Amino acid sequence: MTTQIIHIPFEPKRQHAVQASRLVHEHLGTIMAFALSRLPLQQFVKANYLGEWKYLHKALFEMAEERATRALMELGLYIRAIDDDENFSALRRDMPFGEIIDLNGSKSPLRAREVANKIIHAENYDWSTCSNAEPSVICVAGRDQSVRFKWASASISLVALGGLCGGLMS
C-alpha cells in the first residue's frame, strides 16, 4: 500500500532559505530519478546485454548511486538549515517519515525533524529498497551514533520525503 501525501505548502521567509529550497528541489530530483529508475534500468540491462558489462554497470548504477548519495547528504543539510531557521517540520510533526530501528530491533516512527538528523549522521546508505511499492532509503548509523543515540538504522520513505521537500516554495 502506498502513502498519499497531502500538499502543505511552506514559503520560506529568509533569502538564504529560499535559495536552499531551490537546492532541496534539485537534490530531490536527483534522488527520485535514481531511486525510481533503478529497477527498470536493471531489467533493461538484463534484457539487452549478455555477459558481464563491468563499465556499463559502473556508469548506470555505481556512479548514479554515488550521485544520489551525495544529493541525499546535501539535501539533509539543507533541510536541517531551513528547519533550524523556519521550523517548517512543525507542519508535519505527526506524520511518520519512516521508521527508526533501535539497537534491540524495536521500531518507532521517524518524524520530520529527525529525517535530516538521520541523513546527516548516517555512516552509509542502503538504496536496495528503492524498487518496492513504497520506496525508501536506509540510513545506517555509525558506531558513534549507535553508542550515543541508541539507533541502528532509519528507513526514510521517499514518498514522505518528496512531500516534505515538495511543499517548500522556491
Contacts in CASP RR format, 6 or more apart in sequence:
PFRMAT RR
TARGET T0000
AUTHOR 0000-0000-0000
METHOD contacts of the structure
MODEL  1
MTTQIIHIPFEPKRQHAVQASRLVHEHLGTIMAFALSRLPLQQFVKANYL
GEWKYLHKALFEMAEERATRALMELGLYIRAIDDDENFSALRRDMPFGEI
IDLNGSKSPLRAREVANKIIHAENYDWSTCSNAEPSVICVAGRDQSVRFK
WASASISLVALGGLCGGLMS
1 133 0 8 1.000
1 134 0 8 1.000
2 133 0 8 1.000
2 134 0 8 1.000
2 159 0 8 1.000
3 134 0 8 1.000
3 157 0 8 1.000
3 159 0 8 1.000
3 160 0 8 1.000
5 159 0 8 1.000
5 160 0 8 1.000
5 162 0 8 1.000
5 163 0 8 1.000
7 163 0 8 1.000
7 167 0 8 1.000
8 91 0 8 1.000
8 92 0 8 1.000
8 167 0 8 1.000
9 167 0 8 1.000
9 169 0 8 1.000
10 86 0 8 1.000
10 88 0 8 1.000
10 91 0 8 1.000
10 167 0 8 1.000
10 168 0 8 1.000
10 169 0 8 1.000
11 169 0 8 1.000
12 18 0 8 1.000
12 20 0 8 1.000
12 21 0 8 1.000
12 82 0 8 1.000
12 85 0 8 1.000
12 86 0 8 1.000
12 88 0 8 1.000
12 168 0 8 1.000
12 169 0 8 1.000
12 170 0 8 1.000
13 86 0 8 1.000
14 85 0 8 1.000
14 86 0 8 1.000
16 81 0 8 1.000
16 85 0 8 1.000
17 81 0 8 1.000
17 82 0 8 1.000
17 85 0 8 1.000
17 86 0 8 1.000
18 169 0 8 1.000
18 170 0 8 1.000
20 78 0 8 1.000
20 81 0 8 1.000
20 82 0 8 1.000
21 78 0 8 1.000
21 82 0 8 1.000
21 168 0 8 1.000
21 169 0 8 1.000
21 170 0 8 1.000
22 170 0 8 1.000
23 74 0 8 1.000
23 75 0 8 1.000
23 78 0 8 1.000
24 75 0 8 1.000
24 78 0 8 1.000
24 79 0 8 1.000
24 82 0 8 1.000
24 165 0 8 1.000
24 168 0 8 1.000
24 170 0 8 1.000
25 165 0 8 1.000
25 166 0 8 1.000
25 168 0 8 1.000
25 170 0 8 1.000
26 71 0 8 1.000
27 71 0 8 1.000
27 72 0 8 1.000
27 74 0 8 1.000
27 75 0 8 1.000
27 78 0 8 1.000
28 71 0 8 1.000
28 75 0 8 1.000
28 161 0 8 1.000
28 162 0 8 1.000
28 165 0 8 1.000
28 166 0 8 1.000
29 71 0 8 1.000
30 67 0 8 1.000
30 68 0 8 1.000
30 71 0 8 1.000
31 68 0 8 1.000
31 71 0 8 1.000
31 72 0 8 1.000
31 75 0 8 1.000
31 137 0 8 1.000
31 158 0 8 1.000
31 161 0 8 1.000
32 158 0 8 1.000
32 162 0 8 1.000
34 64 0 8 1.000
34 65 0 8 1.000
34 67 0 8 1.000
34 68 0 8 1.000
34 71 0 8 1.000
34 127 0 8 1.000
34 130 0 8 1.000
35 68 0 8 1.000
35 127 0 8 1.000
35 130 0 8 1.000
35 135 0 8 1.000
35 137 0 8 1.000
35 158 0 8 1.000
36 130 0 8 1.000
36 135 0 8 1.000
38 61 0 8 1.000
38 64 0 8 1.000
38 127 0 8 1.000
38 130 0 8 1.000
38 131 0 8 1.000
39 130 0 8 1.000
39 131 0 8 1.000
41 60 0 8 1.000
41 61 0 8 1.000
42 61 0 8 1.000
42 131 0 8 1.000
45 53 0 8 1.000
45 56 0 8 1.000
45 57 0 8 1.000
45 60 0 8 1.000
49 56 0 8 1.000
65 127 0 8 1.000
68 127 0 8 1.000
69 125 0 8 1.000
69 127 0 8 1.000
72 119 0 8 1.000
72 125 0 8 1.000
72 137 0 8 1.000
73 119 0 8 1.000
73 120 0 8 1.000
75 119 0 8 1.000
75 165 0 8 1.000
76 115 0 8 1.000
76 116 0 8 1.000
76 119 0 8 1.000
76 120 0 8 1.000
77 116 0 8 1.000
77 120 0 8 1.000
79 115 0 8 1.000
79 116 0 8 1.000
79 119 0 8 1.000
79 164 0 8 1.000
79 165 0 8 1.000
80 116 0 8 1.000
80 117 0 8 1.000
80 120 0 8 1.000
82 88 0 8 1.000
82 168 0 8 1.000
83 89 0 8 1.000
83 112 0 8 1.000
83 113 0 8 1.000
83 116 0 8 1.000
88 168 0 8 1.000
89 111 0 8 1.000
89 112 0 8 1.000
89 113 0 8 1.000
89 115 0 8 1.000
89 164 0 8 1.000
90 112 0 8 1.000
92 112 0 8 1.000
92 164 0 8 1.000
93 111 0 8 1.000
93 112 0 8 1.000
93 113 0 8 1.000
94 111 0 8 1.000
95 111 0 8 1.000
95 112 0 8 1.000
95 160 0 8 1.000
96 109 0 8 1.000
96 110 0 8 1.000
96 111 0 8 1.000
96 157 0 8 1.000
96 160 0 8 1.000
97 109 0 8 1.000
97 110 0 8 1.000
97 111 0 8 1.000
97 112 0 8 1.000
97 114 0 8 1.000
97 115 0 8 1.000
97 156 0 8 1.000
97 157 0 8 1.000
97 160 0 8 1.000
97 161 0 8 1.000
97 164 0 8 1.000
98 109 0 8 1.000
98 110 0 8 1.000
98 136 0 8 1.000
98 154 0 8 1.000
98 155 0 8 1.000
98 156 0 8 1.000
98 157 0 8 1.000
98 160 0 8 1.000
99 107 0 8 1.000
99 108 0 8 1.000
99 109 0 8 1.000
99 110 0 8 1.000
99 154 0 8 1.000
99 155 0 8 1.000
100 107 0 8 1.000
100 108 0 8 1.000
100 109 0 8 1.000
100 110 0 8 1.000
100 114 0 8 1.000
100 118 0 8 1.000
100 151 0 8 1.000
100 153 0 8 1.000
100 154 0 8 1.000
101 107 0 8 1.000
101 151 0 8 1.000
101 152 0 8 1.000
101 153 0 8 1.000
101 154 0 8 1.000
101 155 0 8 1.000
102 108 0 8 1.000
102 150 0 8 1.000
102 151 0 8 1.000
102 152 0 8 1.000
103 146 0 8 1.000
103 150 0 8 1.000
103 151 0 8 1.000
103 152 0 8 1.000
105 152 0 8 1.000
110 118 0 8 1.000
110 154 0 8 1.000
110 155 0 8 1.000
110 156 0 8 1.000
112 164 0 8 1.000
114 154 0 8 1.000
115 156 0 8 1.000
115 161 0 8 1.000
115 164 0 8 1.000
118 139 0 8 1.000
118 151 0 8 1.000
118 154 0 8 1.000
118 156 0 8 1.000
119 139 0 8 1.000
119 156 0 8 1.000
121 139 0 8 1.000
121 141 0 8 1.000
121 142 0 8 1.000
121 145 0 8 1.000
121 149 0 8 1.000
122 139 0 8 1.000
122 140 0 8 1.000
122 141 0 8 1.000
122 142 0 8 1.000
122 145 0 8 1.000
122 154 0 8 1.000
123 140 0 8 1.000
123 141 0 8 1.000
123 142 0 8 1.000
123 143 0 8 1.000
123 145 0 8 1.000
124 140 0 8 1.000
125 137 0 8 1.000
125 138 0 8 1.000
125 139 0 8 1.000
125 140 0 8 1.000
126 137 0 8 1.000
126 138 0 8 1.000
126 140 0 8 1.000
127 137 0 8 1.000
127 138 0 8 1.000
128 138 0 8 1.000
129 135 0 8 1.000
129 136 0 8 1.000
129 137 0 8 1.000
129 138 0 8 1.000
129 155 0 8 1.000
130 136 0 8 1.000
130 137 0 8 1.000
130 158 0 8 1.000
134 157 0 8 1.000
134 159 0 8 1.000
135 157 0 8 1.000
135 158 0 8 1.000
135 159 0 8 1.000
136 155 0 8 1.000
136 156 0 8 1.000
136 157 0 8 1.000
136 158 0 8 1.000
137 155 0 8 1.000
137 156 0 8 1.000
137 158 0 8 1.000
138 153 0 8 1.000
138 154 0 8 1.000
138 155 0 8 1.000
138 156 0 8 1.000
139 153 0 8 1.000
139 154 0 8 1.000
139 155 0 8 1.000
139 156 0 8 1.000
140 152 0 8 1.000
140 153 0 8 1.000
141 149 0 8 1.000
141 151 0 8 1.000
141 152 0 8 1.000
141 153 0 8 1.000
141 154 0 8 1.000
145 151 0 8 1.000
146 152 0 8 1.000
END
